[in-house]
């Protein structure tokens, strides 16, 4: 019998929903690159329901207990005596979502001698110490592509929100005002602006595609260049390094994983390369940016706005400076956990568990670490080692 520890965010403050705003989800067969959506043998949940919070259990209980395994579901993941810590000693599988990450540090991995699979219900496994997983032969897998489009939509929303000054204008309505001049004195059109993405993977490319109809000039930098046909179709300008790209852009969006090459890549020095009044949108990972450098850049006007949904640590403490800095449009980490996304990553988690328990290979594109080395998507997009 295996113990599976599933770390999920808390239920809504008013309780687990009994009804939903909509009755169904659109049917999507394949992702844009042809990859199929998750293909578990079965699911035990209603698509479109809240699966990512504790009572939703990713719809896994019936399946896991049906196999005779134990399922522990908890939101208690941080601090001494957390539920996660209490169960590590005999956990074989730990499942966690990036929105409410169970930080599997080297110390925690050392306390989990039976751990064989660290599964991310979502995308981005930087909350797992990949070096420690490699050393211990733990498999790290995630549900590649499950919420990439969800995030791309959020990025587009945030770019429009910042540039058009949406949130402060909304706040004037809520305050009972009609303060048009206050609303528009920081409001511009995106048409004609230059927007650049650091990384044109699943999310970055989807953002570029979605911004093209806005008649923006599109830029990107990535470790691997996109096919020439894609560059031509979208009219992309390629930059050999992110530092080369920053100064060409009015809007920069970060869409790369957090790993030693990218940690704190946005800092006081690199922010000097941006145009004064640039907008920065980061839905990738909080630690890509130096926290206090962002605050300084907003206060000085070097950045006109910053938005995103990723912080460090998560949950962000009440006094995190990004809650109170000027001209921001932050949300909690929600972009990849819409009800639509939850349906896909709950099914993907089930698919990975079915493979694991039936001794079948996990899809290569879901793998980050396997057999003591970076594997699959991990081998393509991540780097091992500590930050330089
Ligand atoms: P992909 O693996 O499709 O894309 C990642 C891209 O980043 C790849 O094209 C990779 O390049 C590129 N990359 C890696 N290192 C660098 C670097 N040093 N400089 C430039 N480019 C680099 O992943 P997704 O697009 O689906 O997701 C990207 C990230 O977004 C995730 O790792 C995660 O951190 C975050 N995310 C956030 C979510 C949220 O809810 N806010 C949800 C989902 C993801 P190449 O492969 O060419 O080497």
Boltz pocket constraint, residues with backbone or C-beta under 6 A from the ligand:
constraints:
  - pocket:
      binder: B
      contacts: [[A, 122], [A, 123], [A, 124], [A, 125], [A, 145], [A, 147], [A, 148], [A, 151], [A, 198], [A, 199], [A, 200], [A, 201], [A, 202], [A, 203], [A, 204], [A, 221], [A, 222], [A, 223], [A, 224], [A, 225], [A, 255], [A, 256], [A, 257], [A, 258], [A, 261], [A, 262], [A, 283], [A, 284], [A, 285], [A, 309], [A, 310], [A, 333], [A, 334], [A, 335], [A, 336], [A, 337], [A, 377], [A, 380], [A, 381], [A, 382]]
      max_distance: 6.0
